[in-house]
Each structure stands twice: as C-alpha cells, then as structure tokens.
C-alpha cells in the first residue's frame, strides 16, 4: 500500500496557460499499484512516458482510445511530448489525477 496523495512539480511550458513551470501540484493516485485510476476526459493527469517510463508527464486526458487514454498538451507549440508522439497511454502508466495547484510558479517571461 502507498500514500494516495503526493506532490508533483511542473517542469515545462506544455500545459500553459493552465499550469506554468514551477507550479506545485497535489496528485491523487490509487493506493494499490497496478490498479487503474478512474480518469475522465478533461482532467489533468500525471503519467509515465511510454517510451521513457522514468519520465513523468503532466498532461490533459483528452479521450479514451484503444484501451488507454489520449493525453494532450494545452500548449503544443511548446515542443510538448504527448500522445501525438507515442499514441494512447495504457491505464497502468497513468500515475495520478491532479487535484489542485497549491503553489503558483512564475510564468515564463515574468
């Protein structure tokens, strides 16, 4: 069993304007590893990059597709890595659902 709430920090601009680099997030995950988390379209999630599982991504769950989720960036022009690059993400790679931002980072250019 593991803690259901954990922290994540936004590292890139791919989710602007909703999230900026440096924003701190509280993330909800399942307490049992391997059990799929309930996700709805439009929610922001933290997922593992299918090609580089050590890399965590903060993305928007756009729609369910082929047994997984299509994850998109709010700011694709920022060089975002999302489902356009690797396709739908299996549910087991979605680590958590963002509950809230508890610290606002500085927007780029400020």
Secondary structure, DSSP 4 states (H G I P E B T S, - for coil): ---SEEEEE--SSTTTTT--TT-EEEEE--SSTTSPPP--TT-EEEEEETTEEEEEEEEEEEEEETTEEEEE-S-GGGT--SHHHH-PEEGGGEEEEEEEEEEPPPPTT-
